[in-house]
């Protein structure tokens, strides 16, 4: 039988579904008889409960299940016959006035839009490149030295300087009153590493063991502690211990301690360069991919299915709740998070997903098995035991789906960069690594 699809507006459609009431009733009776074999009721042995009792207790819920199943199947059959790509779940409402012996339902739903892709040859995209410099290798080696530094107590007459680890007692007051989190004893931090507010860090420099000092401190307006943000406090600090840092020499022993296979200074620097080049590659790839996606999304023409946007909104709200829970927020699952704040983000994601999906289908940019294998191998090289990381990815469908999504995006980026009007820009290493 032909399926009549009614167009309501833009992407919204409606199909009327009819079911024979006799078929519904027969299925309900079949399920109730099956249920009667295991149902329990006071005064009856298992399997001996009369059908009238079973029907009275479970008839409504069983009929609801049967109708839902049959309507769902009827909708799937009708959508398939009409060759519709349904976006989201349909809204099903029962219609009044159906012919005798029939039940009628309206299924209202959205379809995927027609996506008009931009001319990739007309797109303008900036492509960045970056190189690992000797200076970058030097700084990374210094970071490795700091990670393995030791501390030794300074002489009492020496004041604290940058790089020293100090132990202090402190108490802060605002308008003469203590405040939460403003007092600590035997508190340690390393001067000059950004662990404390700059004003606090600078005020402690030069202090000697046993010395006490009072100084004002202005909390930034955007300080994470809302109760003190933007306010000025007076701090009393007492220096109880100063330890000078001792960094290991960059030699073969240092390289060996780091687990470098070629335990020489040259081998260490070569290993650092290799790791930095891998990180640069991923960051450059991510930046260029973002530029491509922005150009594609801006140049495409399509309508957004509300059902898909609403689904994305739900996911973003759930992600926000999960983030709050991870941060220890009480009752995070009940936190009032208005979905509207995520709407622009949800619309961008849905729009880009539809555009990328169409481009992939039109140009056969699906991920190949060899690409998936290569991507996992590259990622695993960042870990101590690459083989275990590879098994971890290959052994889980969801993780492999995530890898596949990344590879497809990479294919899209390479395809567009191969056709678009590309402007190349060399980005300094530091700028690339510090970019958000």
N, C-alpha and C positions, 0 to 999 in steps of 0.2 A: 504494500500500500504506500502511495506517495506521501511524503512528509511535507506538511505546509509550515514553512518558517516565516514568521511575521517579524518584520523589521520595525523596532520601536524608535530608536534614535542612535545614530552613530554605530556603536558596537553592540548595542543591546538587541537581543532577539527573544522571540517567544514561540514555543511549540506547545500545542495541546495534545495531551496523552490520554488515551482511553483504555480502560482495563475492564475485562468481563468480571462482573461481581461473582459469578459462579466459580471462576477460577480462583479468585481470592478466598472464597469460602471453603473450597476444596483443600487449598493449601493450609488454611488455618486449622481445619479439622485434622489433617495429616500431622501437623506439628503438635496439636493438642494430644492426639493419640500416642505419639512418641513420648511426649512429656509425661503422660499418665503412668508410664512404666517405672518412672523413678521418683515422681513427686510424693511427698509425705503429707499426711493430714491426720489430725487427732481422731482416733476411733477406727482407723482403717490400716490394714497392713500395706506395706510398700507394694505398689503395683496393682492394688485393689481399690484405689480411690475412684469413685464413680465419675464418668465423663462430665456429668452435670456440675459436680463440685470443681473439677479441673477447669471447665469452661468458665465458671463463675469467678474463679480466682485469677486465671491467667488469660482468659479470652481476649480482653482488651489489649494487653501488651503484646500478645502473639499476633493479633490482627494488625497492630501498628507496625510490627517488624515485617510482616508479610507485605503490607502495602508499600512500606519503604523500599523493600528489596525489589518488588515488582516495578514500582515507579522508576527506581534507579536503573534497572535493566532496560525498561522501555525507553528511558531518556538516552541511555548509551546507544541503543539500537537505532533510535531516530537520528541522533547526532551523527552516527557513523554513516547511515544511509544518505543523509543530506551533505556528507563530507564537510562537516563543520569542525573547526579547531576551537574547542570550548575553553575559555579562560576563567578559571575558578569554578566553584561549585554553583549549580543552578538553585534558584529559589523556587520551591514547589508549593503551590496553593491548590486546594481542591475547588473545583467549580460546581456551582449549583445548577440544577436543571438538566442533569445528564439524562439521556434516554434510559428507559426502564431496563434494568439488568446490566447497566454499565456504570463505571465510575470515571469521572473526567478530572484531569489535573492540568494546570498551566505551569509550564517550566519556563521561567524567565532567567536569562543568562547573558553573558557577554562572550563575544568571539575575539580571537586574536586579530589585531589590526593588520591592514596591509602596510608594510614598511617600505617607504620610498627611500632607498639608500642614496647618499650623496655621490657625486662623481668623484671617485678617489683621486683622479688626476688633477682635480681642481682644489683639493684640500691643501691647506698650508700648515705644516707641522715643523716645530723646532726640535731637532735631534741633538742631544748632548753627548759628549764623550768626556772621559777623564782618564788620567794616567796616574799610576802609583810612582811617586817621586822618591828620591833617596831621603829627602827630609821627612816624608811620611813614614818611611821605614825606621828612621832614627827615632821619631816620636813614639812609634809602636814599641820599639825595643825599650825605651824609657818607661813606658807603661808596664811592660813585663817586669822590669827591674823594680818598680814601685810595688807591684803585686807580691814580690818576694823580699821586700825590705824587712829589716829588723830594727828594733829600737833599743837604745841604751840611755840610761839616765844621765842627764847633764849635771855638771857641777852646780852647786847651789847659787853661786855668784853670777851665773850666766842667765841672761834673759831669753825668753822664748822668741824664736824666729820662724819664718815661713818653713814649712815642712816638718816642724817639731810636732810630736804628739803630746798634748797637754792634758793634765787631769785637774779639774777645777770643782769648787763648790760655788753655786751661785743662787741668788734669789732676786727676783724681779718684782717691782711693785708699780701699780698705776694709781696715781693720786694717793700714794701712801698705803694702798691696800694690796695685799698679795693676790695673785690671780692663778687660775688653774694652769698647770704646766710650767709655771714660772720659777720653780725651785727644783734643784737637784744637787746631789752630793756625789763626789767621785765620778764626775761626768768627763768622758774622754772625747777628744776630737783632734783632727790634724789641721793645723793652721794653714790656711791658703788653699784648701781643697773644696771650699764651698759648702761644707757641712753646716755652717752657721751663717746667719745674716752678716753681710759684709761689715756693717758697723760694729757688730759684736766681735767679729774676727780681728778687725783692726785694733780694737781697744785692748785685746788680750796680748797683742804683740809687745815684746819688751818687758813684760812682767816677770818677776823672779819668784822662786819657790818661797812660800810663806807670805808673799805680798798680797794685800787686799786693795781693791780699787772699785770706786763707784763711778758709773758713767750713764748718761741718758741714751736711750735707743728708740728710734722711731720705727714702728712696725709699718710695713707697706700697706696701702689701702686694700690690695688684693691678697693679703696674707691668708693662709689656709685656716688659721684660727680666727673665726669670725668675731669672737668676743674681744680680741685685742687688735684686730685689723684697723690700721689708720691711727692708732693711739700711740702715745709716748710713754715709755716705762723707764724707771730708774733701776739699774742692776748693780748689785754688790757681788763682786767676783773675788774669790780667794784662790790663788794658785797653790796647788798641793804637790804637783809633780811635773817635771819637764823631761821628755825623752827625745833625743836626737835620732834622726833616721839614718840608717846605714844601708846603702844600696849595693847589691852584689856587682862584682866586676863582670863586664861582658867578655867572657872567655869560654874556653871549651867546657869547663866545669858547669858554667851557667847554661850553655846549650844542652849539655847532657841532662841537667836537672829539669829542663823543659821537655825532655823526651824527643829531641830532634834526632832523627836517624843519622844524619851527617853531623856529628857533634863537634862542629867547628864554628867559628864566628861567621865564616862565609855561608856555612850551611844554615845557621840560624837566620841570617838576613834573607837567604833565598827562600826559606820556609815562610818567613813573615811576608815577603813580597807575594808569594803564591796565595796566601790567605787573603791579603789585602786585594789582590787582583780579582779573586773570586767575589769578595764583598762588593767591590766597585762594579763588577759586571752585573750583579743582581740589582744594585741601586740604580745604575744607569738604565738597565732594562725596565725597571719599575717607573722611572721618571719618563722615559720615552713612551712607554705603554700608556701612562696617564695622559700624555699629550695627544696621542693618537685617539684614545677613547673620547677625550673632550672634543676633538675635531669631528669625529664620527657622529657623536650625539648631537652636536650643534647643527650639523648639516643635514641630518635625516628628517623626514616628515612622517609623522604617525600620530594616531590617537592612543591614549593610554587606557587600558582596561581598568576600571575602578576596582574590580575584584582583585587584580594582581597588586595594585597599590595598597589596598587594605591588608592583603596578606603580608606584604613587606613591612607595613606599619606594625603589625602584630609581632613580627620577628624582631624588629628594632626595639620595641618596648620590652620584649622578653630579654633581649641582650642587655638592655639598660638595667633591668631588675637583677639579672645574673651578675652584672658588674657591681651593683650596690651590695649584693649579698657577699661577693668575694671581698669587698672592702670592709665587711663586718657591720653593715648597716642593719639595725634591728627591723624585723618585719619588712624586709626588702620586697617580698612577694606581694605585699599589700600597698606599697608606696604609690601615691597618686602621681602617675606619670602621664600627662596629656599627650595622646598620640600626635596631635597637630604639630608639635615641635619637630617631629621627624618627617613630616610630610614632604618637604622639598627633597630630603635625602632619599626617601622611598621612591618618589617620582623619578629622580635621577637614576636610581638603580634599575627600576623597571624599564625605563626608556633605553638605557644602555644595554640591558640584557636582551631586549627585543631587537635592537639594531645589530648587536654583535651576532646574535643567533641567526639573523637573516643573512648577514655577510658570510658567516661560516657555511650556511647551506648553499648559498649562491656560488661560492668559490671553493667548496670542498676543503675547508681549512680544519677539519676535525683532527684531533690528536692521533698520531700514529704510535703503535707500540714501541718502536725504536726511540721516538721522542720522549715518551714516558720514562723508559728505562734510562735514557741519558740524563733527564732532569733529576731523577731520584739519585743517580750516581753523583751528580754535581752537588746536590744538597747534602748528601751523606758525607762528603769529604770534609765538611766543617766540624765533624764529630770525631771523637777519639776512636770509636769502633764503627767504621762506615758500613761493614757488612750487616751488623745488627740493626742499624738504622734502615737499611734497604729492606731487610726482612720485615721490619715494623710497618713500613709503608705498603709493601706488596701483600702483606697478610690481612689487610683491612679494606673493605670496599669503599667505605666513606673517605678514608684517607686517599685512596687511589682516585676517587671522584674529585677530591680537592686538587690533586696533582693534575688531573686531566683538565680541569677548568683553567689552571694557570698556563698549561701548555697551549691550550686553544687561544687564550688571550695573547700569548707570545706569537702564535701563528698569525693572528689578526694584525698585531702591531707590525710584524715583518712585512706582511702583504701590503698594508697601507703605506709604510715607509718606502716600499719598492715602487709605488705608483704616484705618491703625492709630491707636492712641491716642498722639498725639504730644505730647511736652513740649518746648517751644522754649527754647533757652538761648543767650544772647549770649556769645560767647567773645572775650576781649580779643585784639587783633591779635597782640601779642607771644607770648601763650600758644599761639595757633594755629601761629605760625611756628617756635616752638622745640620743639613737641611732636614726639616720635619718630614 
